[in-house]
Amino acid sequence: MLLGRIVGTVVPCVIYRGLEGVPMLLVQPLDKAGNSEGRVLVAADATRMAGPGELVYYEGGREAAMALDPWCVPVDHAVIGIVDDVHRSADHGGSGDSASGPDGSAR
């Protein structure tokens, strides 16, 4: 499970059978500290509720294809859920800080 922030949407002109009505989102992957990491990717929104600015968790590969209904559609990444808040434990290298909410504000 990976963390990312929605930075945009994709409007496809051709839709594969099984992906009708599934929003396609642009996701910026985040590192453990919540900083941008790597290139923006396209993910199918299995929640059908995520939007720009929201913190989400997503999967890649086979697990992404299995998150959608019907499953095993051709996607590389899928948004699995919307994150309300993140708490890092000091035992895992964190400072006990919490991450920001969907609007980027500190909680």
C-alpha positions as CSV (number, residue, x, y, z in Angstrom):
1,M,0.0,0.0,0.0
2,L,1.4,3.4,-1.1
3,L,0.5,7.0,-0.2
4,G,-0.1,9.6,-2.8
5,R,-1.8,12.9,-3.4
6,I,-4.3,13.5,-6.2
7,V,-3.0,16.2,-8.5
8,G,-5.4,16.0,-11.4
9,T,-7.8,14.0,-13.5
10,V,-7.6,12.2,-16.8
11,V,-10.4,12.3,-19.3
12,P,-10.0,9.3,-21.7
13,C,-11.5,9.4,-25.2
14,V,-11.6,5.6,-25.5
15,I,-12.6,3.4,-22.5
16,Y,-11.8,-0.3,-22.2
17,R,-14.7,-2.5,-21.4
18,G,-15.1,-2.8,-17.6
19,L,-13.7,0.6,-16.9
20,E,-16.8,2.5,-17.8
21,G,-17.6,5.0,-15.1
22,V,-14.3,4.6,-13.3
23,P,-12.6,7.9,-12.8
24,M,-8.9,8.1,-13.8
25,L,-6.8,10.3,-11.6
26,L,-3.3,11.7,-11.6
27,V,-1.5,10.7,-8.4
28,Q,1.8,12.1,-7.1
29,P,3.5,9.4,-5.0
30,L,4.7,10.5,-1.6
31,D,7.6,9.3,0.5
32,K,7.4,8.4,4.2
33,A,7.8,12.0,5.2
34,G,4.9,13.1,2.9
35,N,7.2,14.7,0.3
36,S,6.7,14.2,-3.4
37,E,8.6,11.2,-4.8
38,G,9.0,10.0,-8.4
39,R,6.8,10.8,-11.3
40,V,3.1,11.4,-11.4
41,L,1.1,8.3,-12.4
42,V,-2.4,7.5,-13.6
43,A,-4.6,5.4,-11.3
44,A,-8.1,4.1,-11.7
45,D,-10.3,5.3,-8.7
46,A,-11.8,2.2,-7.2
47,T,-13.5,4.4,-4.5
48,R,-15.1,6.6,-7.2
49,M,-14.9,9.4,-4.6
50,A,-11.4,10.8,-4.6
51,G,-10.6,14.2,-6.0
52,P,-7.8,16.7,-6.5
53,G,-5.9,17.6,-3.4
54,E,-6.8,14.5,-1.4
55,L,-4.4,12.2,0.3
56,V,-5.0,8.6,-0.9
57,Y,-3.6,5.1,-0.6
58,Y,-3.1,3.1,-3.8
59,E,-1.8,-0.2,-5.1
60,G,0.1,-1.1,-8.2
61,G,0.3,-4.1,-10.4
62,R,-2.0,-7.1,-10.1
63,E,-3.5,-5.9,-6.8
64,A,-4.6,-2.7,-8.6
65,A,-6.5,-4.7,-11.2
66,M,-8.2,-6.8,-8.5
67,A,-9.5,-3.7,-6.7
68,L,-12.0,-2.8,-9.3
69,D,-15.3,-4.3,-10.1
70,P,-15.2,-6.2,-12.5
71,W,-11.7,-7.2,-11.4
72,C,-8.7,-7.9,-13.7
73,V,-9.2,-4.9,-15.9
74,P,-6.0,-3.5,-17.5
75,V,-4.8,-0.9,-15.0
76,D,-1.4,-0.4,-13.5
77,H,-2.5,1.5,-10.4
78,A,-5.7,1.9,-8.5
79,V,-6.8,4.2,-5.7
80,I,-8.0,2.0,-2.8
81,G,-9.0,4.6,-0.3
82,I,-9.0,8.2,0.9
83,V,-6.8,9.0,3.9
84,D,-8.2,11.1,6.6
85,D,-5.1,11.3,8.8
86,V,-1.6,9.7,9.2
87,H,0.1,9.2,12.5
88,R,3.7,8.0,12.5
89,S,5.1,6.2,15.5
90,A,8.5,7.2,16.8
91,D,9.4,3.4,16.9
92,H,9.4,3.4,13.1
93,G,11.7,6.3,12.6
94,G,9.0,8.9,12.7
95,S,8.8,11.8,15.0
96,G,5.2,11.1,16.1
97,D,4.0,13.8,13.7
98,S,0.8,13.5,11.8
99,A,0.4,14.2,8.1
100,S,-1.7,16.9,6.6
101,G,-5.4,16.5,5.6
102,P,-6.9,16.6,2.1
103,D,-6.5,20.4,1.8
104,G,-2.8,20.2,2.8
105,S,-3.4,21.8,6.2
106,A,-1.7,20.4,9.3
107,R,-3.9,18.5,11.7
